[in-house]
Amino acid sequence: MDFQLKYTKELASLKENEDNIEIFRKEAMKYLSSNLEDLKKISDGLLIFSEENKLYKVKAWAYYYLGWYNFDTTHYDKAVTNFLKSYEIFNNIIDKDGIVYACNGLTNVYCQIGQLNLANEWGLKGITIAEEINNKSALITLLLNTGINYIQMQHFDKAKEIFNSMELMYYELTNQQRVSCLLAMAEIEIHVGDSMKSLSYIEEASKAEEKSHLITDMSEIHKLKGMAYKKIKEYDVAENEFVMACNYAEQQNLTYERCSAMVEWANLCVNVGRKQEAIEKLNEVAFICSSKDINVLLKEIYYKLYKIYKELNLTGNALEFLEKYKLIDDEMYNYEQNQLIAKVSIKNARREVEQYKSLYDRTELLSTIGQKIISNLNINSIIDIINDEINKLIETDYFGIAVYDKEKDQISYHFAGMDEKLFETVQFSKVDYSTFAGYCIKTKRDIILGNVSKEYKKFTSVFPRSLDGIDESKLKSMIYTPMIINDKVVGAMTVQSMKENSYDKNDLNMLKILANYTAIAIENAISYKKVEEIATYDQLTRFLSKHEIVKLGKLIYDKCKDNKIKFSAVMIDVDNFKIINDTYGHIYGDKAISLLSETITKSIRNTDYIGRYGGDEFLLICPDAGEHEAFEVAERIRKNVENSIFSIGEGINMSLTISLGVHQCSDCDSSFDDVINRADKNLYYAKGSNKNKVV
């Protein structure tokens, strides 16, 4: 039936007073939970009617419910557009209730696509306005969604604060909201709390769901159950829950929920050693997520596939998915920037990429060289590849790359030519405009010189200094071009000739394309190295991560057992550290841990290994050390910590003490876990004996 015929009476009242939109809002909410196609019909009908009759408030609500239709059908870009149009109209007519609901829609969709900062921004904006106008219903919804967003951001403490505050509103929550709160609290417990407590929350949510004859959250309920059981290593039960989660999601046509459950199921497969099955599941989900633009899950999947292939020593596959992970990460970053910066610059960037692409297609040799470059993760190898091939494209006597490390504020120069290789690293702040490479990186500008001595003043007032080993007085022509990826400068590339006027714009274009390939390769190398470091080292202390120190300990245990070599383990714990966090906050607590780790590093032997075992707990392994030698090392650490004053900022100076438990591996230890447990037991005795002690 035609929309206007079906709602003739209601639309007439709407023309008289736009506040009568409440009739249609109730209809829309009914269809939102039962029939999405009817929701679209009523939204489209209202949109047409509002445009015909210039009813702006009605138009805003029509866009709002179209946003939910597109959200639930996984058309997230359209949902964003709908909610933004809704917000703009509500804002123009100063309808604060409408603004709050539009903010809620944007919070949901941005959270779903992984744009967590944007989700948080809109959520907090909506909460502020809802409190201002005392709209409790909308406030509850926004608090709920913002709490869920904090869970996605892994800010579990903030999420817990929100859900604890919502307990005071318990009787104002709808049954659906109570279920959502319980499931959110369950997820927090799974990540940073007690798995058994999470199961009690899930059970309570499940009963509430059954009591209200709801089935919308059943997939999430079974997924969270699976996660909880996986954490307590009841893998068979967990797998059964993941199967049910997927089945419910499929029955209800919930694409995101099914994909999310499949990812957790794949995690379980990895845990129990079924890595090939995990790969199959992740690839299946990747295909679905890619077709539906569910980038937040796609990014997670690519990273998991990279980790699995890396553990299987399939380096080529690992690199492929690391590159895909990086691309999707960049895509999500660019999406956020697209909301904040002018579209013109993005169009220009895309146009430039298309120009490069057409050049790649026309130049088979250039493409071949480029592929060789991208497949390398070693800068020296990249230099060698280009140096071997460059003269087939551009006549050159010297070829070089300057790699810019923004974090260290330094440039590393790699040059090749005239049968020699040169390398030099200097601080960028000292280079600035004093070299052509520094100028090129600083300004993102190309340099092309036909006669260096006559033309250098176009770019700098002082003749640029030479690298040691290069006689620039003999070099006449040069090209420099920045290496840029995603608007980020990672260095510069140059070709240089002893002949005047050797280069033209065509040569510059060739070099720019090579620079583009090389920028990708360098970014891949840096990303690969960072991911390796993140997995291996704790970022705060620079000690080995818990996983790595335990893995290393197991290797040392096996070696020492086989060869009857002694070794010892020392468990270290900071005394009364909770008081520091409670008094000064976690930021200053982290600073104290960082400074403490420096003192520990200076106190141990070169042959020892140290890892961060927990928040303020460390594991030290002393190879070739019996109990006496390990005790001496432990006592030295204890004294050095006790005698140090730690300046954590804002004029705050503090003393710290530590307790240490030492255990030498013996015949009674049947595994490295036994060694740790006995060292930990001795630590417990030290903590119980007034602390600041080695036992």
C-alpha positions as CSV (number, residue, x, y, z in Angstrom):
1,M,0.0,0.0,0.0
2,D,1.2,3.5,-0.8
3,F,2.7,5.3,2.2
4,Q,0.6,8.4,2.0
5,L,-2.6,6.4,1.6
6,K,-1.7,4.2,4.6
7,Y,-1.0,7.2,6.8
8,T,-3.4,9.8,5.5
9,K,-4.7,10.9,8.9
10,E,-1.3,10.8,10.6
11,L,0.4,12.9,7.9
12,A,-2.4,15.4,8.0
13,S,-1.8,15.9,11.7
14,L,1.9,16.1,11.0
15,K,1.3,19.0,8.6
16,E,-0.6,20.8,11.4
17,N,2.1,20.3,14.0
18,E,5.5,18.7,13.4
19,D,5.6,17.5,17.1
20,N,3.1,14.8,16.0
21,I,6.2,13.0,14.6
22,E,6.0,11.0,17.8
23,I,3.4,8.7,16.1
24,F,5.9,7.8,13.4
25,R,8.7,7.5,15.9
26,K,6.8,4.8,17.7
27,E,6.1,3.0,14.3
28,A,9.8,3.3,13.4
29,M,10.9,1.8,16.7
30,K,8.5,-1.1,16.3
31,Y,9.9,-1.8,12.9
32,L,13.5,-1.3,14.0
33,S,13.2,-4.4,16.2
34,S,11.1,-6.5,13.8
35,N,11.1,-5.5,10.1
36,L,13.9,-3.4,8.6
37,E,12.2,-3.2,5.2
38,D,9.1,-1.6,6.8
39,L,11.5,0.8,8.6
40,K,13.0,1.8,5.3
41,K,9.5,2.4,3.8
42,I,8.4,4.6,6.6
43,S,11.7,6.5,6.6
44,D,11.7,7.0,2.8
45,G,8.0,8.0,2.9
46,L,8.6,10.6,5.7
47,L,11.6,12.0,3.8
48,I,9.6,12.6,0.6
49,F,6.7,14.0,2.6
50,S,8.9,16.4,4.5
51,E,10.6,17.7,1.4
52,E,7.2,18.3,-0.3
53,N,5.9,20.2,2.7
54,K,9.2,21.8,4.0
55,L,8.9,20.0,7.4
56,Y,12.5,20.2,8.6
57,K,12.0,18.4,11.9
58,V,10.3,15.5,10.1
59,K,13.1,15.4,7.6
60,A,15.7,15.2,10.4
61,W,13.9,12.2,12.0
62,A,13.5,10.5,8.6
63,Y,17.3,10.7,8.0
64,Y,17.8,9.5,11.6
65,Y,15.8,6.3,11.1
66,L,17.3,5.8,7.6
67,G,20.6,5.8,9.5
68,W,19.5,2.9,11.6
69,Y,18.2,1.0,8.6
70,N,21.6,1.3,6.9
71,F,23.4,0.5,10.2
72,D,21.5,-2.7,10.7
73,T,22.0,-3.7,7.0
74,T,25.8,-3.0,7.4
75,H,25.8,0.0,5.0
76,Y,27.9,2.0,7.4
77,D,29.0,4.8,5.1
78,K,25.4,5.5,4.2
79,A,24.5,5.3,7.9
80,V,27.1,7.9,8.8
81,T,25.8,10.2,6.0
82,N,22.2,9.8,7.3
83,F,23.1,10.5,10.9
84,L,25.2,13.5,10.0
85,K,22.4,15.0,7.9
86,S,20.0,14.4,10.8
87,Y,22.4,16.1,13.2
88,E,22.9,19.1,10.9
89,I,19.1,19.7,10.5
90,F,18.4,19.3,14.3
91,N,21.3,21.7,15.0
92,N,19.9,24.3,12.5
93,I,16.4,24.2,14.0
94,I,17.9,24.1,17.6
95,D,16.2,20.8,18.5
96,K,18.4,19.6,21.4
97,D,16.4,16.3,21.9
98,G,17.0,15.5,18.2
99,I,20.7,16.5,18.5
100,V,21.1,14.0,21.3
101,Y,19.6,11.1,19.3
102,A,21.7,12.0,16.2
103,C,24.8,12.0,18.4
104,N,23.8,8.5,19.7
105,G,23.4,7.3,16.1
106,L,26.9,8.6,15.2
107,T,28.4,7.1,18.3
108,N,27.0,3.7,17.4
109,V,28.1,3.7,13.8
110,Y,31.6,5.1,14.4
111,C,32.2,2.5,17.1
112,Q,31.0,-0.3,14.8
113,I,33.5,0.7,12.0
114,G,36.4,1.2,14.5
115,Q,36.5,5.0,14.4
116,L,36.7,5.0,18.2
117,N,37.9,8.5,18.7
118,L,35.1,9.9,16.6
119,A,32.6,7.6,18.5
120,N,33.8,8.9,21.8
121,E,33.7,12.5,20.6
122,W,30.0,12.2,19.5
123,G,29.1,10.2,22.6
124,L,30.4,12.8,25.0
125,K,28.8,15.6,23.1
126,G,25.4,13.8,23.3
127,I,25.9,13.1,27.0
128,T,26.6,16.8,27.7
129,I,23.4,17.9,25.9
130,A,21.3,15.1,27.4
131,E,22.3,16.2,30.9
132,E,21.6,19.8,30.1
133,I,18.0,19.1,28.9
134,N,17.5,16.3,31.5
135,N,16.6,13.7,28.9
136,K,17.2,10.6,31.1
137,S,16.2,8.1,28.5
138,A,18.7,9.4,25.9
139,L,21.3,9.9,28.6
140,I,21.1,6.2,29.6
141,T,21.4,5.1,25.9
142,L,24.4,7.4,25.4
143,L,26.1,6.2,28.6
144,L,25.6,2.6,27.5
145,N,27.0,3.2,24.1
146,T,30.0,5.3,25.4
147,G,30.8,2.5,27.9
148,I,30.8,-0.1,25.1
149,N,33.0,2.2,23.0
150,Y,35.5,2.4,25.9
151,I,35.5,-1.4,26.0
152,Q,36.4,-1.3,22.2
153,M,39.2,1.1,23.0
154,Q,40.3,-1.2,25.8
155,H,39.9,1.5,28.4
156,F,38.3,-1.0,30.8
157,D,38.6,1.2,33.9
158,K,36.6,4.0,32.3
159,A,34.0,1.6,31.0
160,K,33.6,0.0,34.4
161,E,33.1,3.5,35.9
162,I,30.2,4.1,33.5
163,F,28.5,0.8,34.1
164,N,28.9,1.1,37.8
165,S,27.2,4.5,37.7
166,M,24.4,3.0,35.6
167,E,23.6,0.6,38.5
168,L,22.1,3.7,40.3
169,M,19.7,4.0,37.3
170,Y,18.7,0.3,37.4
171,Y,15.0,0.8,37.7
172,E,15.0,3.4,34.9
173,L,16.6,0.9,32.4
174,T,14.6,-1.0,29.9
175,N,15.0,-4.8,29.9
176,Q,17.1,-4.6,26.7
177,Q,19.4,-2.0,28.3
178,R,19.8,-4.1,31.4
179,V,20.9,-7.0,29.2
180,S,23.3,-4.8,27.4
181,C,24.8,-3.5,30.7
182,L,25.2,-7.1,32.0
183,L,26.9,-8.2,28.8
184,A,29.2,-5.2,28.8
185,M,30.2,-5.9,32.4
186,A,30.8,-9.5,31.5
187,E,33.1,-8.5,28.7
188,I,35.1,-6.3,31.1
189,E,35.5,-9.1,33.5
190,I,36.7,-11.4,30.7
191,H,39.4,-9.0,29.8
192,V,40.6,-7.7,33.1
193,G,38.7,-9.5,35.9
194,D,37.2,-12.8,37.0
195,S,35.9,-15.1,34.3
196,M,33.6,-16.8,36.7
197,K,32.1,-13.4,37.6
198,S,31.6,-12.8,33.9
199,L,29.7,-16.0,33.6
200,S,27.4,-15.0,36.4
201,Y,26.7,-11.7,34.5
202,I,26.0,-13.6,31.3
203,E,23.7,-16.0,33.1
204,E,21.7,-13.1,34.5
205,A,21.5,-11.5,31.1
206,S,20.4,-14.8,29.5
207,K,17.5,-15.1,32.1
208,A,16.4,-11.5,31.4
209,E,16.5,-12.2,27.7
210,E,14.3,-15.3,28.1
211,K,11.9,-13.6,30.4
212,S,11.2,-10.9,27.9
213,H,11.1,-13.3,25.0
214,L,14.0,-11.5,23.3
215,I,16.5,-13.2,21.0
216,T,18.5,-10.2,19.7
217,D,21.4,-10.7,22.1
218,M,21.6,-14.5,22.0
219,S,24.5,-14.5,19.6
220,E,26.5,-12.1,21.9
221,I,25.5,-14.1,25.0
222,H,27.0,-17.3,23.5
223,K,30.0,-15.5,22.1
224,L,30.9,-14.0,25.5
225,K,30.3,-17.4,27.2
226,G,32.8,-18.9,24.8
227,M,35.3,-16.2,25.6
228,A,34.9,-16.8,29.3
229,Y,35.2,-20.6,29.0
230,K,38.2,-20.2,26.7
231,K,39.9,-18.0,29.3
232,I,39.5,-20.7,32.0
233,K,40.7,-23.3,29.4
234,E,37.4,-25.2,29.2
235,Y,37.9,-25.4,25.4
236,D,35.2,-27.9,24.5
237,V,32.5,-25.9,26.2
238,A,33.9,-22.7,24.7
239,E,33.8,-24.2,21.2
240,N,30.2,-25.3,21.6
241,E,29.3,-21.7,22.7
242,F,31.0,-20.2,19.6
243,V,29.1,-22.6,17.4
244,M,25.7,-21.5,18.9
245,A,26.8,-17.9,18.7
246,C,27.4,-18.3,14.9
247,N,24.2,-20.2,14.4
248,Y,22.0,-17.6,16.2
249,A,23.7,-14.8,14.2
250,E,23.1,-16.6,10.9
251,Q,19.4,-17.3,11.8
252,Q,18.9,-13.6,12.6
253,N,21.0,-12.4,9.6
254,L,23.4,-10.5,12.0
255,T,26.5,-10.3,9.8
256,Y,28.8,-8.4,12.3
257,E,27.9,-10.6,15.2
258,R,28.5,-13.8,13.2
259,C,31.9,-12.5,12.0
260,S,32.9,-11.4,15.6
261,A,32.0,-14.9,17.0
262,M,34.0,-16.5,14.2
263,V,37.1,-14.5,15.1
264,E,36.8,-15.6,18.7
265,W,36.3,-19.2,17.6
266,A,39.5,-18.9,15.5
267,N,41.3,-17.6,18.6
268,L,40.3,-20.7,20.4
269,C,41.6,-22.9,17.5
270,V,45.0,-21.1,17.8
271,N,45.0,-21.8,21.6
272,V,44.5,-25.5,21.1
273,G,47.0,-25.8,18.3
274,R,44.5,-26.0,15.3
275,K,46.2,-23.2,13.4
276,Q,45.3,-24.3,10.0
277,E,41.6,-24.4,11.0
278,A,42.0,-20.9,12.5
279,I,43.5,-19.7,9.2
280,E,40.5,-21.1,7.3
281,K,38.0,-19.5,9.6
282,L,39.8,-16.1,9.5
283,N,40.0,-16.1,5.7
284,E,36.3,-16.9,5.5
285,V,35.4,-14.0,7.8
286,A,37.9,-11.7,6.0
287,F,36.0,-12.3,2.8
288,I,32.7,-11.4,4.5
289,C,34.1,-8.3,6.3
290,S,35.8,-7.1,3.1
291,S,32.5,-7.3,1.1
292,K,30.6,-5.5,3.9
293,D,33.4,-3.0,4.7
294,I,33.6,-4.1,8.3
295,N,37.1,-2.7,8.6
296,V,37.3,-2.9,12.4
297,L,37.2,-6.7,12.3
298,L,39.1,-6.9,9.1
299,K,42.1,-5.1,10.7
300,E,42.0,-7.5,13.6
301,I,41.8,-10.5,11.3
302,Y,44.8,-9.5,9.2
303,Y,46.9,-9.0,12.3
304,K,45.9,-12.4,13.6
305,L,46.7,-14.0,10.3
306,Y,50.1,-12.3,10.3
307,K,50.8,-13.6,13.8
308,I,49.8,-17.2,12.9
309,Y,51.9,-17.3,9.7
310,K,54.8,-15.8,11.6
311,E,54.6,-18.5,14.2
312,L,54.5,-21.1,11.4
313,N,57.6,-19.5,9.9
314,L,55.7,-18.7,6.7
315,T,57.4,-15.4,6.2
316,G,55.9,-14.6,2.8
317,N,52.3,-15.1,4.1
318,A,53.1,-13.2,7.3
319,L,54.4,-10.2,5.3
320,E,51.4,-10.3,3.0
321,F,49.0,-9.9,6.0
322,L,51.2,-7.4,7.7
323,E,51.0,-5.3,4.6
324,K,47.2,-5.8,4.5
325,Y,47.0,-4.9,8.2
326,K,49.0,-1.7,7.5
327,L,46.8,-0.8,4.6
328,I,43.5,-1.2,6.5
329,D,45.0,0.7,9.4
330,D,46.0,3.5,7.1
331,E,42.5,3.4,5.5
332,M,40.8,3.7,8.9
333,Y,43.2,6.6,9.8
334,N,42.4,8.3,6.5
335,Y,38.7,7.8,7.1
336,E,39.0,9.7,10.4
337,Q,41.0,12.5,8.7
338,N,38.3,12.7,5.9
339,Q,35.9,13.8,8.6
340,L,38.2,16.6,9.8
341,I,40.1,18.0,6.7
342,A,39.0,19.5,3.4
343,K,38.0,17.0,0.7
344,V,39.9,18.9,-1.9
345,S,43.3,17.8,-0.6
346,I,42.2,14.2,-0.5
347,K,41.0,14.4,-4.1
348,N,44.4,15.8,-5.1
349,A,46.2,13.0,-3.3
350,R,44.0,10.4,-5.0
351,R,44.6,12.0,-8.4
352,E,48.3,11.9,-7.7
353,V,48.1,8.2,-6.9
354,E,46.2,7.5,-10.1
355,Q,48.8,9.3,-12.1
356,Y,51.5,7.2,-10.5
357,K,49.4,4.1,-11.2
358,S,49.2,4.9,-14.9
359,L,53.0,5.3,-15.0
360,Y,53.5,1.9,-13.3
361,D,51.3,0.3,-16.0
362,R,53.3,1.8,-18.8
363,T,56.7,1.0,-17.4
364,E,57.2,-2.8,-17.1
365,L,60.8,-2.5,-15.9
366,L,60.0,0.1,-13.3
367,S,57.2,-2.2,-12.0
368,T,59.6,-5.2,-11.8
369,I,62.1,-3.1,-9.8
370,G,59.4,-1.8,-7.6
371,Q,58.1,-5.3,-6.7
372,K,61.7,-6.4,-5.8
373,I,62.0,-3.4,-3.5
374,I,58.6,-3.9,-1.8
375,S,59.5,-7.6,-1.1
376,N,62.6,-6.5,0.9
377,L,62.7,-5.6,4.6
378,N,66.3,-4.5,4.7
379,I,67.4,-1.0,3.6
380,N,70.9,-2.2,2.4
381,S,69.2,-4.8,0.2
382,I,66.9,-2.1,-1.2
383,I,69.9,0.1,-2.0
384,D,71.6,-2.8,-3.8
385,I,68.5,-3.7,-5.9
386,I,68.1,-0.1,-7.1
387,N,71.8,0.5,-7.6
388,D,71.9,-2.6,-9.9
389,E,69.0,-1.5,-12.0
390,I,68.9,2.3,-11.8
391,N,71.1,2.9,-14.9
392,K,68.6,1.1,-17.0
393,L,66.1,3.9,-16.2
394,I,68.2,7.0,-15.3
395,E,71.9,7.7,-16.0
396,T,73.6,8.1,-12.6
397,D,77.0,8.0,-10.9
398,Y,75.7,8.0,-7.4
399,F,72.4,6.8,-6.0
400,G,71.3,7.4,-2.4
401,I,68.5,7.1,0.1
402,A,68.2,9.3,3.2
403,V,65.9,7.6,5.8
404,Y,64.2,9.9,8.3
405,D,63.4,8.7,11.8
406,K,61.0,11.2,13.3
407,E,61.0,9.6,16.7
408,K,64.8,9.8,17.0
409,D,64.9,13.0,15.0
410,Q,67.7,11.7,12.8
411,I,68.6,11.0,9.2
412,S,70.5,7.9,8.0
413,Y,72.3,8.4,4.7
414,H,72.9,5.3,2.5
415,F,74.9,6.0,-0.7
416,A,76.2,3.7,-3.5
417,G,78.2,4.4,-6.6
418,M,81.7,4.5,-8.1
419,D,82.2,1.0,-6.6
420,E,81.8,2.2,-3.1
421,K,79.2,2.4,-0.3
422,L,78.8,5.2,2.2
423,F,76.8,5.4,5.4
424,E,76.3,8.2,7.9
425,T,73.7,9.0,10.6
426,V,73.2,12.6,11.9
427,Q,70.6,14.4,14.0
428,F,68.0,16.0,11.8
429,S,67.8,19.2,13.9
430,K,71.5,19.7,13.1
431,V,71.0,19.0,9.4
432,D,67.9,21.1,8.7
433,Y,68.7,22.9,5.5
434,S,72.4,22.2,5.5
435,T,72.0,19.2,3.1
436,F,69.8,18.8,0.0
437,A,68.3,15.7,1.6
438,G,67.4,17.7,4.8
439,Y,65.8,20.4,2.7
440,C,63.9,17.9,0.7
441,I,62.5,16.1,3.8
442,K,61.8,19.4,5.6
443,T,59.8,21.0,2.7
444,K,58.5,17.9,0.9
445,R,59.8,19.5,-2.3
446,D,61.6,18.0,-5.3
447,I,65.0,19.3,-6.3
448,I,66.4,19.2,-9.8
449,L,69.8,20.8,-10.5
450,G,71.6,21.0,-13.9
451,N,74.7,22.7,-12.4
452,V,74.9,22.3,-8.6
453,S,77.5,25.1,-7.9
454,K,75.4,27.7,-9.9
455,E,71.9,26.7,-8.9
456,Y,72.1,25.6,-5.2
457,K,71.0,29.1,-4.1
458,K,67.5,28.3,-5.4
459,F,67.1,26.0,-2.3
460,T,69.6,27.2,0.3
461,S,71.8,30.2,1.0
462,V,74.7,28.1,2.1
463,F,76.3,25.5,-0.1
464,P,75.2,22.2,1.3
465,R,77.8,20.1,3.1
466,S,79.0,16.9,1.6
467,L,78.9,13.4,3.2
468,D,82.3,12.1,4.1
469,G,83.6,10.2,1.1
470,I,81.7,12.1,-1.6
471,D,83.5,14.9,-3.5
472,E,80.5,17.0,-4.5
473,S,82.7,19.4,-6.4
474,K,82.8,16.7,-9.1
475,L,79.0,16.2,-9.1
476,K,77.2,18.6,-11.5
477,S,73.6,17.3,-11.8
478,M,71.3,16.0,-9.1
479,I,67.7,15.1,-8.4
480,Y,66.2,14.8,-4.9
481,T,62.6,13.7,-4.2
482,P,60.9,13.1,-0.9
483,M,59.7,9.5,0.0
484,I,56.2,10.0,1.2
485,I,53.5,7.5,2.3
486,N,50.1,8.7,3.6
487,D,51.4,12.3,3.7
488,K,54.2,11.1,6.1
489,V,57.8,11.8,5.0
490,V,60.0,8.7,5.6
491,G,63.1,10.0,3.8
492,A,64.4,11.2,0.4
493,M,65.9,9.6,-2.7
494,T,68.6,11.0,-5.0
495,V,70.5,10.3,-8.2
496,Q,73.6,12.3,-9.0
497,S,75.8,12.7,-12.1
498,M,79.2,14.2,-12.9
499,K,77.8,15.6,-16.1
500,E,75.9,18.9,-16.3
501,N,72.2,19.0,-17.2
502,S,71.9,15.2,-17.0
503,Y,68.3,15.2,-15.8
504,D,64.8,16.4,-16.9
505,K,61.3,16.1,-15.6
506,N,60.8,12.6,-17.1
507,D,63.8,11.5,-15.0
508,L,62.3,13.1,-12.0
509,N,59.0,11.3,-12.6
510,M,60.8,8.0,-12.8
511,L,62.6,8.7,-9.5
512,K,59.4,9.7,-7.9
513,I,57.8,6.4,-8.8
514,L,60.8,4.5,-7.4
515,A,60.6,6.7,-4.3
516,N,56.9,5.7,-3.9
517,Y,57.8,2.0,-4.0
518,T,60.7,2.6,-1.6
519,A,58.6,4.6,0.8
520,I,56.2,1.6,1.0
521,A,59.2,-0.8,1.5
522,I,60.7,1.3,4.3
523,E,57.3,1.8,6.0
524,N,56.8,-2.0,5.9
525,A,60.3,-2.6,7.3
526,I,59.7,-0.1,10.1
527,S,56.2,-1.6,10.8
528,Y,57.6,-5.1,10.8
529,K,60.3,-4.1,13.2
530,K,57.9,-2.3,15.5
531,V,55.4,-5.2,15.6
532,E,58.3,-7.5,16.4
533,E,59.4,-5.2,19.2
534,I,55.9,-4.9,20.6
535,A,55.5,-8.6,20.6
536,T,59.0,-9.1,22.2
537,Y,59.5,-6.2,24.5
538,D,57.4,-4.4,27.1
539,Q,57.1,-0.9,25.9
540,L,57.3,0.8,29.3
541,T,60.4,-1.0,30.7
542,R,62.1,-2.2,27.5
543,F,62.3,-5.6,29.3
544,L,61.2,-8.8,27.6
545,S,57.5,-9.3,27.6
546,K,56.0,-12.0,29.8
547,H,55.5,-14.3,26.9
548,E,59.1,-13.9,25.7
549,I,60.8,-14.2,29.1
550,V,58.8,-17.4,29.9
551,K,59.5,-18.8,26.5
552,L,63.2,-18.0,27.0
553,G,63.1,-19.5,30.5
554,K,61.7,-22.8,29.1
555,L,64.6,-23.0,26.6
556,I,67.2,-22.3,29.3
557,Y,65.5,-24.9,31.6
558,D,65.7,-27.6,28.8
559,K,69.3,-26.8,28.0
560,C,70.4,-26.8,31.6
561,K,68.5,-30.0,32.4
562,D,70.1,-31.8,29.4
563,N,73.6,-30.6,30.1
564,K,73.4,-30.5,33.9
565,I,74.1,-26.8,34.0
566,K,72.9,-24.7,37.0
567,F,70.7,-21.6,36.6
568,S,68.5,-19.6,39.0
569,A,65.3,-17.5,38.7
570,V,64.5,-14.4,40.7
571,M,61.0,-13.0,41.2
572,I,60.9,-9.3,41.9
573,D,57.9,-7.3,43.2
574,V,57.7,-3.5,44.1
575,D,56.6,-3.0,47.7
576,N,53.4,-1.1,48.3
577,F,53.1,0.0,44.7
578,K,49.3,0.2,44.8
579,I,49.7,3.2,47.2
580,I,51.8,5.0,44.6
581,N,49.1,4.5,41.9
582,D,46.3,5.5,44.3
583,T,48.2,8.5,45.5
584,Y,49.7,9.9,42.3
585,G,47.8,8.1,39.5
586,H,48.7,5.5,36.9
587,I,50.8,8.0,34.7
588,Y,53.2,8.7,37.6
589,G,53.1,5.0,38.6
590,D,54.2,4.1,35.0
591,K,57.0,6.7,35.3
592,A,58.2,5.1,38.5
593,I,58.2,1.7,36.9
594,S,60.2,3.0,34.0
595,L,62.8,4.6,36.2
596,L,62.9,1.5,38.4
597,S,63.6,-0.7,35.4
598,E,66.6,1.5,34.5
599,T,68.1,0.9,38.0
600,I,67.4,-2.9,37.7
601,T,69.1,-2.9,34.2
602,K,72.3,-1.3,35.7
603,S,72.3,-3.8,38.5
604,I,72.2,-7.2,36.7
605,R,74.9,-9.1,34.8
606,N,75.4,-8.9,31.1
607,T,74.5,-12.6,30.9
608,D,71.2,-12.2,32.8
609,Y,67.7,-11.9,31.2
610,I,65.0,-9.7,32.7
611,G,61.3,-9.6,31.8
612,R,58.2,-7.8,33.0
613,Y,56.0,-10.6,34.5
614,G,53.1,-8.4,35.6
615,G,52.2,-4.8,36.4
616,D,54.9,-4.2,39.1
617,E,56.4,-7.7,39.0
618,F,59.5,-8.8,37.2
619,L,61.2,-12.2,36.4
620,L,65.0,-12.3,36.3
621,I,66.8,-15.4,34.9
622,C,70.5,-15.9,35.8
623,P,72.1,-18.5,33.6
624,D,75.2,-20.3,35.0
625,A,74.3,-19.0,38.5
626,G,73.6,-21.1,41.6
627,E,71.6,-19.8,44.5
628,H,74.6,-17.9,46.0
629,E,75.5,-16.0,42.9
630,A,71.8,-15.2,42.1
631,F,71.3,-14.1,45.7
632,E,74.3,-11.6,45.3
633,V,72.7,-10.2,42.1
634,A,69.3,-9.9,43.8
635,E,70.8,-8.2,46.8
636,R,72.7,-5.8,44.6
637,I,69.4,-4.9,42.8
638,R,67.6,-4.5,46.2
639,K,70.3,-2.1,47.6
640,N,70.5,0.0,44.4
641,V,66.8,0.5,44.4
642,E,66.7,1.3,48.1
643,N,69.5,3.8,47.7
644,S,67.9,5.6,44.7
645,I,65.6,8.6,44.6
646,F,63.1,8.4,41.7
647,S,62.0,11.8,40.3
648,I,58.7,11.1,38.6
649,G,57.9,14.6,37.5
650,E,56.0,17.7,38.8
651,G,58.6,17.9,41.6
652,I,57.6,14.6,43.0
653,N,60.6,12.5,44.3
654,M,60.1,9.1,45.9
655,S,61.9,6.2,47.4
656,L,61.0,2.6,46.5
657,T,61.9,-0.8,47.9
658,I,61.5,-4.2,46.3
659,S,61.1,-7.7,47.6
660,L,62.9,-10.6,45.8
661,G,62.5,-14.4,45.8
662,V,65.5,-16.5,44.6
663,H,65.3,-20.2,43.5
664,Q,68.0,-22.3,41.9
665,C,66.7,-24.9,39.5
666,S,67.0,-28.4,41.1
667,D,65.9,-32.0,40.5
668,C,62.6,-31.3,42.2
669,D,61.7,-28.9,39.4
670,S,59.9,-30.9,36.6
671,S,59.3,-27.8,34.4
672,F,60.2,-24.1,34.2
673,D,56.8,-23.3,35.7
674,D,58.0,-25.1,38.9
675,V,61.1,-22.9,39.0
676,I,58.9,-19.8,38.7
677,N,56.5,-21.0,41.3
678,R,59.3,-21.8,43.9
679,A,60.9,-18.4,43.2
680,D,57.4,-16.8,43.6
681,K,56.9,-18.7,46.9
682,N,60.2,-17.3,48.2
683,L,59.0,-13.8,47.1
684,Y,55.9,-14.4,49.1
685,Y,58.0,-15.1,52.2
686,A,60.0,-11.9,51.5
687,K,56.8,-9.9,51.3
688,G,55.5,-11.4,54.5
689,S,58.8,-10.5,56.4
690,N,58.5,-6.7,56.4
691,K,59.4,-6.6,52.7
692,N,62.6,-4.9,51.2
693,K,64.3,-8.3,51.5
694,V,65.8,-11.1,49.4
695,V,64.7,-14.7,50.3
